[in-house]
Amino acid sequence: MPAPLLWLGAACLGLYASNKATDAYLRSTNTVGKLPGESSKRVVPRNGAIITCGIYGVLDHTGVWVNGNIFELSGKGLIRSVSPDRFLDNRSGKKIYVACDETFRPLAGEEVAQRCIDNLYGLREYHLINNNCHQFVLEMLTGEKSKITSFNELNEALSALFLTNINWHEANVSFR
């Protein structure tokens, strides 16, 4: 019984180390200025803004801000709208972060919000790597399917799309 727990611990440690190396790469290429948790600035999300929260310090979950709720791709493949509280429920992260440019302006667009609304309650075949929340977010931004698999690849795509380095700031939102 202890062996599987050791393997799981080793896998998590390896993933954590890999994420730290990738974070350093994103900084060196000016893709990301501030990662989630590194800024004390709080911003109010705009419709269509890209948001994220942490999952056990190893993974990140992303969604899109629309009318005070967050549109996300659930682990069951359902595109749904949830409250900020629900977005954080059953995750280790206690804060929501917003992707912004260097002037603290959320990277957002009404057309992104409308795509989310148009896709609400749609079902997809969810897969942790091949069809996940990051792909959903990028598809809502561009209107096209993508092959990204990770939060770091999403940051690279956001930086290229908005022609700025990405700065993640805490969302100034009310929780119920």
Backbone as JSON, one array per atom type, in Angstrom:
{
  "sequence": "MPAPLLWLGAACLGLYASNKATDAYLRSTNTVGKLPGESSKRVVPRNGAIITCGIYGVLDHTGVWVNGNIFELSGKGLIRSVSPDRFLDNRSGKKIYVACDETFRPLAGEEVAQRCIDNLYGLREYHLINNNCHQFVLEMLTGEKSKITSFNELNEALSALFLTNINWHEANVSFR",
  "N": [[0.8, -1.2, 0.0], [1.99, 1.34, 0.74], [3.73, 1.86, -1.42], [2.29, 2.79, -3.83], [1.5, 5.31, -2.85], [3.96, 6.56, -2.49], [4.81, 6.65, -5.15], [2.87, 8.35, -6.21], [3.43, 10.67, -4.75], [6.04, 11.18, -5.67], [5.49, 11.65, -8.36], [3.94, 13.99, -8.19], [5.82, 15.74, -7.08], [7.69, 15.79, -9.16], [6.12, 16.99, -11.18], [5.66, 19.48, -10.0], [8.3, 20.5, -9.92], [8.82, 20.6, -12.66], [6.91, 22.5, -13.44], [7.93, 24.78, -12.16], [10.3, 25.16, -13.57], [9.26, 25.71, -16.1], [7.86, 28.05, -15.52], [10.02, 29.78, -15.06], [11.08, 29.82, -17.63], [8.96, 31.1, -19.03], [9.12, 33.63, -17.91], [11.66, 34.42, -18.77], [11.27, 34.72, -21.47], [9.66, 36.88, -21.62], [6.94, 36.38, -21.61], [5.26, 36.13, -19.43], [4.66, 38.41, -16.85], [3.79, 38.61, -14.17], [2.95, 35.9, -12.23], [0.1, 33.99, -11.04], [-0.64, 34.98, -7.74], [1.64, 36.47, -7.28], [1.33, 39.19, -7.31], [0.15, 42.07, -5.59], [-1.82, 43.67, -6.42], [-5.26, 44.31, -7.03], [-7.88, 43.63, -9.28], [-10.88, 44.43, -11.07], [-12.75, 42.08, -12.75], [-13.61, 42.07, -16.25], [-16.28, 41.53, -18.61], [-15.73, 38.6, -20.44], [-13.15, 38.24, -19.58], [-10.16, 36.4, -18.84], [-9.74, 34.0, -16.38], [-8.25, 32.4, -13.48], [-7.54, 29.77, -11.09], [-5.72, 28.1, -8.48], [-4.85, 24.6, -8.19], [-4.11, 22.58, -5.75], [-1.49, 23.57, -5.69], [-0.1, 22.65, -7.87], [-1.42, 22.4, -10.32], [-3.46, 24.41, -12.57], [-6.67, 25.89, -12.93], [-8.77, 27.15, -15.42], [-11.02, 29.69, -16.67], [-13.72, 31.72, -18.01], [-14.78, 35.0, -17.38], [-18.07, 36.07, -17.09], [-20.64, 38.25, -16.81], [-20.52, 38.34, -13.93], [-20.28, 35.69, -13.25], [-18.5, 32.57, -13.81], [-17.55, 30.96, -16.68], [-16.85, 27.67, -17.43], [-15.15, 24.64, -18.38], [-16.18, 21.71, -17.22], [-14.94, 18.84, -15.38], [-16.43, 16.75, -16.28], [-17.01, 17.36, -18.82], [-18.95, 19.25, -19.34], [-19.96, 22.44, -20.37], [-20.33, 25.08, -18.36], [-21.83, 27.64, -16.27], [-20.69, 29.11, -13.39], [-20.73, 30.34, -9.99], [-18.28, 32.57, -8.47], [-17.61, 31.45, -5.95], [-18.3, 28.74, -6.32], [-16.57, 28.11, -8.36], [-14.16, 28.01, -7.02], [-14.65, 25.97, -5.26], [-13.85, 22.8, -3.88], [-11.21, 22.96, -4.67], [-7.8, 23.8, -4.12], [-7.0, 26.41, -4.26], [-7.69, 29.66, -3.02], [-8.18, 32.04, -4.06], [-9.09, 34.01, -6.91], [-7.69, 34.77, -10.02], [-6.98, 37.25, -12.51], [-6.2, 37.56, -15.93], [-4.14, 40.07, -17.12], [-2.95, 43.04, -18.86], [0.12, 44.99, -18.96], [-0.72, 47.34, -17.82], [-2.56, 46.8, -15.94], [-5.01, 46.23, -17.03], [-7.7, 44.11, -17.63], [-7.47, 41.36, -19.86], [-9.74, 41.01, -22.2], [-12.93, 40.53, -23.85], [-16.05, 41.39, -25.31], [-16.99, 39.72, -27.32], [-15.87, 37.32, -26.64], [-17.2, 36.71, -24.27], [-19.75, 36.41, -25.39], [-19.38, 34.14, -27.01], [-19.03, 32.24, -25.03], [-21.57, 32.27, -23.8], [-23.09, 31.38, -25.97], [-22.22, 28.76, -26.09], [-23.01, 27.61, -23.74], [-23.93, 24.96, -21.61], [-23.18, 23.07, -23.42], [-21.81, 19.9, -24.36], [-18.75, 18.16, -24.14], [-16.16, 15.85, -24.88], [-14.32, 15.39, -22.22], [-10.87, 15.55, -21.43], [-7.99, 15.3, -19.53], [-5.59, 16.1, -20.72], [-5.91, 16.23, -23.55], [-8.32, 17.61, -24.07], [-9.13, 20.07, -22.39], [-9.71, 22.56, -19.74], [-8.08, 24.75, -20.41], [-7.86, 24.64, -23.18], [-10.54, 25.05, -23.81], [-10.88, 27.72, -22.89], [-9.09, 29.13, -24.61], [-10.28, 28.55, -27.05], [-12.71, 29.91, -26.73], [-11.72, 32.48, -26.75], [-10.58, 32.79, -29.33], [-12.3, 31.58, -31.14], [-11.61, 29.32, -32.43], [-10.57, 25.88, -32.41], [-7.89, 24.53, -30.43], [-4.6, 23.15, -29.79], [-3.37, 23.31, -27.35], [-2.17, 22.27, -24.12], [-1.57, 22.95, -21.51], [-1.43, 25.26, -18.69], [0.75, 26.94, -18.96], [1.16, 26.93, -21.72], [-1.19, 28.17, -22.43], [-0.69, 30.73, -21.4], [1.39, 31.49, -23.14], [-0.03, 31.55, -25.56], [-1.94, 33.55, -24.98], [-0.25, 35.76, -24.62], [0.82, 36.02, -27.21], [-1.53, 36.5, -28.66], [-2.6, 38.89, -27.54], [-0.43, 40.53, -27.69], [1.28, 41.25, -25.53], [2.99, 40.98, -22.35], [1.8, 38.68, -19.92], [0.06, 39.4, -16.99], [-0.95, 38.26, -13.98], [-3.42, 39.13, -11.8], [-5.02, 39.45, -8.61], [-8.5, 38.86, -8.49], [-10.9, 41.3, -7.84], [-13.54, 40.6, -6.39], [-16.82, 39.88, -5.13], [-17.73, 37.44, -2.78], [-20.25, 35.08, -2.18]],
  "CA": [[0.0, 0.0, 0.0], [2.77, 2.56, 0.74], [4.4, 2.1, -2.7], [1.54, 3.71, -4.69], [1.55, 6.66, -2.3], [5.28, 7.09, -2.81], [4.82, 6.96, -6.59], [2.05, 9.54, -6.39], [4.2, 11.79, -4.21], [7.15, 11.44, -6.59], [4.92, 12.25, -9.57], [3.56, 15.37, -7.85], [7.06, 16.49, -6.92], [8.22, 15.98, -10.51], [5.27, 17.96, -11.86], [5.93, 20.76, -9.36], [9.62, 20.95, -10.39], [8.66, 20.92, -14.07], [6.18, 23.77, -13.51], [8.84, 25.86, -11.76], [11.21, 25.38, -14.69], [8.48, 26.35, -17.16], [7.62, 29.43, -15.06], [11.26, 30.52, -15.31], [11.16, 30.02, -19.09], [7.97, 32.12, -19.42], [9.66, 34.93, -17.51], [12.83, 34.75, -19.59], [10.8, 35.09, -22.81], [8.73, 38.0, -21.43], [5.56, 35.94, -21.83], [4.53, 36.41, -18.19], [5.29, 39.34, -15.92], [3.4, 38.19, -12.82], [2.16, 34.68, -12.15], [-0.91, 34.08, -9.97], [-0.12, 35.04, -6.38], [2.84, 37.29, -7.17], [0.99, 40.61, -7.31], [-0.81, 42.49, -4.56], [-2.84, 44.48, -7.1], [-6.56, 43.67, -7.25], [-8.58, 44.21, -10.42], [-12.25, 43.99, -11.29], [-12.83, 41.42, -14.06], [-14.56, 42.55, -17.26], [-16.86, 40.43, -19.38], [-14.81, 37.96, -21.36], [-11.8, 38.16, -19.0], [-9.64, 35.07, -18.55], [-9.47, 33.89, -14.95], [-7.66, 31.13, -13.07], [-7.3, 29.47, -9.68], [-4.79, 26.99, -8.31], [-5.32, 23.29, -7.73], [-3.09, 21.9, -4.95], [-0.16, 24.1, -5.92], [0.55, 21.96, -8.98], [-2.17, 22.65, -11.55], [-4.28, 25.61, -12.61], [-7.95, 25.73, -13.62], [-9.09, 28.43, -16.05], [-12.37, 29.92, -17.15], [-13.98, 33.04, -18.58], [-15.69, 35.81, -16.58], [-19.23, 36.58, -17.84], [-21.75, 38.77, -15.99], [-20.37, 37.99, -12.52], [-20.06, 34.25, -13.1], [-17.36, 32.04, -14.55], [-17.84, 29.86, -17.59], [-15.76, 26.71, -17.35], [-15.35, 23.28, -18.86], [-16.07, 20.85, -16.03], [-14.27, 17.55, -15.57], [-17.36, 15.83, -16.94], [-17.17, 17.82, -20.19], [-20.06, 20.2, -19.45], [-19.67, 23.87, -20.33], [-21.31, 25.6, -17.4], [-21.6, 28.93, -15.64], [-20.7, 28.91, -11.94], [-20.37, 31.5, -9.18], [-16.89, 32.53, -8.03], [-17.49, 30.48, -4.86], [-18.36, 27.38, -6.88], [-15.35, 27.93, -9.14], [-13.09, 27.65, -6.08], [-15.06, 24.82, -4.45], [-13.09, 21.56, -4.09], [-9.88, 23.26, -5.19], [-6.99, 24.32, -3.02], [-6.86, 27.85, -4.39], [-8.69, 30.45, -2.32], [-8.29, 33.31, -4.77], [-9.25, 33.97, -8.36], [-6.78, 35.72, -10.66], [-7.41, 37.74, -13.82], [-5.12, 37.86, -16.87], [-4.14, 41.5, -17.43], [-1.76, 43.55, -19.53], [1.04, 45.65, -18.04], [-1.38, 48.5, -17.21], [-3.59, 46.22, -15.06], [-6.28, 46.11, -17.74], [-8.01, 42.71, -17.94], [-7.51, 40.96, -21.26], [-11.13, 40.56, -22.29], [-13.7, 41.02, -24.98], [-17.47, 41.01, -25.3], [-17.2, 38.59, -28.23], [-15.48, 36.13, -25.88], [-18.34, 36.44, -23.39], [-20.86, 35.92, -26.2], [-19.09, 32.75, -27.4], [-19.32, 31.41, -23.85], [-23.03, 32.18, -23.68], [-23.56, 30.54, -27.08], [-21.81, 27.37, -25.86], [-23.46, 27.17, -22.42], [-24.53, 23.62, -21.48], [-22.66, 22.15, -24.42], [-21.04, 18.77, -23.83], [-17.54, 17.77, -24.87], [-15.46, 14.72, -24.27], [-13.24, 15.98, -21.44], [-9.65, 14.78, -21.22], [-7.07, 16.16, -18.78], [-4.56, 16.65, -21.59], [-6.33, 16.46, -24.93], [-9.49, 18.49, -24.18], [-9.25, 20.56, -21.01], [-10.2, 23.92, -19.52], [-7.24, 25.73, -21.1], [-8.28, 24.62, -24.58], [-11.85, 25.7, -23.84], [-10.68, 29.17, -22.76], [-8.49, 29.65, -25.83], [-11.3, 28.47, -28.1], [-13.66, 31.0, -26.53], [-11.02, 33.71, -27.15], [-10.27, 32.87, -30.76], [-13.33, 30.98, -31.98], [-11.03, 28.15, -33.1], [-10.02, 24.84, -31.53], [-6.44, 24.6, -30.31], [-3.95, 21.94, -29.31], [-2.62, 23.54, -26.12], [-2.49, 21.3, -23.07], [-1.2, 23.39, -20.16], [-1.58, 26.67, -18.31], [1.88, 27.66, -19.52], [0.88, 27.12, -23.15], [-2.24, 29.19, -22.5], [-0.01, 32.01, -21.22], [2.08, 31.81, -24.39], [-1.05, 31.9, -26.56], [-2.5, 34.85, -24.59], [0.77, 36.77, -24.89], [0.88, 36.21, -28.66], [-2.8, 37.04, -29.12], [-2.78, 40.27, -27.08], [0.83, 41.23, -27.9], [1.73, 41.81, -24.26], [3.24, 39.92, -21.39], [0.61, 38.42, -19.12], [0.2, 39.68, -15.57], [-2.11, 37.72, -13.27], [-3.72, 39.89, -10.59], [-6.17, 38.93, -7.87], [-9.8, 39.43, -8.86], [-11.62, 42.03, -6.8], [-14.92, 40.14, -6.55], [-17.54, 39.54, -3.9], [-18.12, 36.04, -2.64], [-21.56, 34.98, -1.51]],
  "C": [[0.85, 1.27, 0.0], [3.41, 2.87, -0.61], [3.6, 3.01, -3.62], [1.53, 5.14, -4.17], [2.89, 7.33, -2.57], [5.36, 7.49, -4.28], [4.02, 8.24, -6.86], [2.79, 10.78, -5.9], [5.35, 12.17, -5.13], [6.64, 12.1, -7.87], [4.55, 13.7, -9.33], [4.79, 16.26, -7.71], [7.69, 16.78, -8.28], [7.44, 17.02, -11.29], [5.52, 19.36, -11.31], [7.26, 21.33, -9.87], [9.55, 21.36, -11.86], [7.95, 22.26, -14.24], [7.08, 24.95, -13.15], [9.82, 26.18, -12.89], [10.5, 26.1, -15.83], [8.17, 27.79, -16.79], [8.84, 30.3, -15.34], [11.42, 30.8, -16.8], [10.2, 31.12, -19.53], [8.45, 33.52, -19.05], [10.8, 35.36, -18.44], [12.42, 35.17, -21.0], [9.82, 36.26, -22.78], [7.29, 37.64, -21.79], [4.71, 36.3, -20.63], [5.34, 37.37, -17.34], [5.04, 38.93, -14.48], [2.55, 36.93, -12.94], [1.12, 34.82, -11.04], [-0.25, 34.04, -8.59], [1.08, 35.94, -6.2], [2.56, 38.79, -7.09], [-0.01, 40.91, -6.2], [-1.93, 43.35, -5.15], [-4.12, 43.67, -7.29], [-7.27, 44.4, -8.38], [-9.99, 43.64, -10.51], [-12.31, 43.33, -12.67], [-13.87, 42.1, -14.96], [-15.15, 41.34, -17.97], [-15.87, 39.91, -20.4], [-13.4, 37.84, -20.83], [-11.44, 36.71, -18.7], [-9.27, 35.03, -17.07], [-8.87, 32.5, -14.65], [-7.68, 31.0, -11.55], [-6.38, 28.26, -9.61], [-5.48, 25.72, -7.85], [-4.13, 22.6, -7.08], [-1.67, 22.33, -5.27], [0.58, 23.5, -7.1], [-0.11, 22.3, -10.31], [-2.93, 23.96, -11.44], [-5.56, 25.29, -13.36], [-8.33, 27.1, -14.16], [-10.53, 28.47, -16.51], [-12.48, 31.34, -17.68], [-15.04, 33.75, -17.73], [-16.82, 36.35, -17.47], [-20.32, 36.97, -16.85], [-21.7, 38.31, -14.53], [-20.22, 36.51, -12.23], [-18.87, 33.83, -13.95], [-17.82, 30.86, -15.39], [-16.62, 28.96, -17.62], [-16.15, 25.42, -18.05], [-15.13, 22.38, -17.66], [-15.35, 19.56, -16.39], [-15.16, 16.49, -16.2], [-17.64, 16.26, -18.38], [-18.31, 18.8, -20.41], [-19.54, 21.63, -19.41], [-20.75, 24.5, -19.46], [-20.87, 26.96, -16.88], [-21.73, 28.72, -14.13], [-20.34, 30.22, -11.25], [-18.87, 31.44, -8.85], [-16.66, 31.54, -6.89], [-17.41, 29.06, -5.4], [-17.1, 27.09, -7.69], [-14.19, 27.48, -8.25], [-13.4, 26.4, -5.27], [-14.31, 23.55, -4.87], [-11.75, 21.78, -4.79], [-9.09, 23.89, -4.06], [-6.85, 25.84, -3.07], [-8.0, 28.58, -3.69], [-8.93, 31.79, -3.0], [-8.44, 33.06, -6.26], [-8.35, 35.07, -8.93], [-7.25, 36.02, -12.07], [-6.17, 38.01, -14.68], [-5.23, 39.32, -17.31], [-2.91, 41.85, -18.26], [-0.9, 44.29, -18.49], [0.43, 46.87, -17.34], [-2.54, 48.06, -16.31], [-4.96, 46.11, -15.72], [-6.54, 44.64, -18.06], [-8.05, 42.47, -19.45], [-8.87, 40.31, -21.48], [-11.77, 41.09, -23.55], [-15.13, 40.53, -24.91], [-17.74, 39.83, -26.22], [-16.82, 37.27, -27.56], [-16.63, 35.72, -24.96], [-19.51, 35.86, -24.2], [-20.63, 34.48, -26.66], [-19.38, 31.8, -26.24], [-20.82, 31.2, -23.7], [-23.6, 31.25, -24.76], [-23.26, 29.06, -26.86], [-22.29, 26.8, -24.53], [-24.24, 25.87, -22.51], [-24.14, 22.68, -22.62], [-21.86, 21.05, -23.73], [-19.88, 18.46, -24.75], [-16.97, 16.55, -24.18], [-14.24, 15.29, -23.55], [-12.07, 15.0, -21.35], [-8.64, 15.73, -20.59], [-6.02, 16.8, -19.67], [-5.11, 17.07, -22.95], [-7.56, 17.35, -25.11], [-9.83, 19.02, -22.79], [-9.71, 22.02, -20.95], [-9.38, 24.97, -20.26], [-7.59, 25.8, -22.58], [-9.63, 25.3, -24.75], [-11.69, 27.22, -23.81], [-10.11, 29.75, -24.05], [-9.48, 29.6, -26.99], [-12.33, 29.58, -27.95], [-13.03, 32.34, -26.93], [-10.94, 33.86, -28.65], [-11.4, 32.39, -31.67], [-12.85, 29.74, -32.71], [-10.5, 27.16, -32.07], [-8.5, 24.96, -31.53], [-5.9, 23.29, -29.76], [-3.15, 22.19, -28.03], [-3.05, 22.54, -25.06], [-2.3, 21.85, -21.66], [-1.47, 24.88, -19.95], [-0.45, 27.49, -18.91], [1.69, 27.91, -21.02], [-0.23, 28.15, -23.34], [-1.63, 30.57, -22.34], [0.72, 32.43, -22.49], [1.09, 32.25, -25.46], [-1.66, 33.27, -26.26], [-1.52, 35.98, -24.93], [0.86, 37.07, -26.39], [-0.39, 36.88, -29.19], [-2.97, 38.52, -28.77], [-1.52, 41.13, -27.22], [1.31, 41.96, -26.65], [2.19, 40.66, -23.37], [2.05, 39.85, -20.45], [0.92, 38.65, -17.65], [-1.08, 39.23, -14.88], [-2.27, 38.46, -11.96], [-4.97, 39.32, -9.93], [-7.45, 39.65, -8.31], [-10.44, 40.09, -7.65], [-13.1, 41.72, -6.98], [-15.51, 39.83, -5.18], [-17.89, 38.06, -3.92], [-19.39, 35.99, -1.82], [-21.47, 34.26, -0.21]]
}
